[in-house]
Amino acid sequence: MSGWNYWTKRDYYHKELRDRAKGLKDEMEAAKQIASVVESKSESYDSILDVGCGTGHFILSLEKKLNSQFKYLGIDITQQHIDDANEIFSANQNYKFEVGDIRDLKLDDKTFEVSICSNTIPHIPNIKKAINELIRVSKGDVFIRMLIGDEVLITKKALSDKFNELGEPEDFMYVNIYTKDFVKECIGDVGEMFVYDDVYDAEKIMKHYNEHKEIAGANIATRIVEGMQFKGCLMLPWKIVHIKIKK
Ligand SMILES: C[S@@+](CC[C@H](N)C(=O)[O-])C[C@H]1O[C@@H](n2cnc3c(N)ncnc32)[C@H](O)[C@@H]1O
């Protein structure tokens, strides 16, 4: 393992996402909220793109919340997640999954009514490219769950004790926070941008934390401290950025 893309090596997380997609676990608070904003804020949601989809587990929350059937394409850089998703959702022809990189989507312009990207932008470099790819392939509403704060913080969480000559970790995970202004500058004048507060049930998050702190490690699952979401020492100012693309 080396560099920032560490997803392929996490057996615990693969199982977690598989169980979620099979409905064996409670819905994620983030999935519930994304489904809710898709339902209430988008003009139409016949076709939904989910980038950084994991095993496609957000489908379950979308199915619960949306009033009509939708076509869904899930894209993820991790082959294992896509293999799992294809197996779990094989009975529904409306749902497709492909391996791909958010920074270079192999999709035509203006294809999807709704694009979602949850909990992925904080962990990748070059978010301008990623956000603009989401915008390029969308014709309606884009919803991005990401970390928005008062200042930009590029954070590397070291995954081993190996550091290079500059003192940078060799194996790491980004947990990056950007400002609203930076995101606005990234998107340019393609449409209107709104930022929604993260809505969550603190008890559900703590239930998940208490069930997972042993197996995942106390610094991996999210916990609530004085009403704020934390992962280890890091406070996570989750928000949903909504871009309504101009017609
Ligand atoms: C924290 S998980 C989020 C999964 C799901 N969206 C959720 O909110 O539970 C981040 C996902 O992004 C995927 N990912 C990481 N880098 C990516 C990239 N450059 N392009 C597409 N997917 C990526 C990972 O494989 C992983 O499944």
The ligand as an ORCA input file, in Angstrom:
! r2SCAN-3c Opt
* xyz 0 1
  C     -15.899      6.861      2.377
  S     -16.357      5.912      0.969
  C     -17.990      6.540      0.680
  C     -18.927      5.496      0.130
  C     -20.386      5.987      0.061
  N     -20.561      7.051     -0.908
  C     -20.818      6.444      1.437
  O     -21.026      7.656      1.645
  O     -20.934      5.572      2.320
  C     -15.447      6.628     -0.360
  C     -15.603      5.845     -1.657
  O     -14.991      6.586     -2.708
  C     -14.304      5.689     -3.543
  N     -13.270      6.483     -4.239
  C     -12.096      6.944     -3.740
  N     -11.446      7.653     -4.671
  C     -12.233      7.663     -5.782
  C     -12.096      8.225     -7.093
  N     -11.007      8.935     -7.424
  N     -13.076      8.033     -7.997
  C     -14.184      7.289     -7.672
  N     -14.359      6.717     -6.446
  C     -13.401      6.915     -5.513
  C     -13.762      4.627     -2.605
  O     -13.465      3.433     -3.265
  C     -14.916      4.486     -1.625
  O     -15.839      3.514     -2.032
*
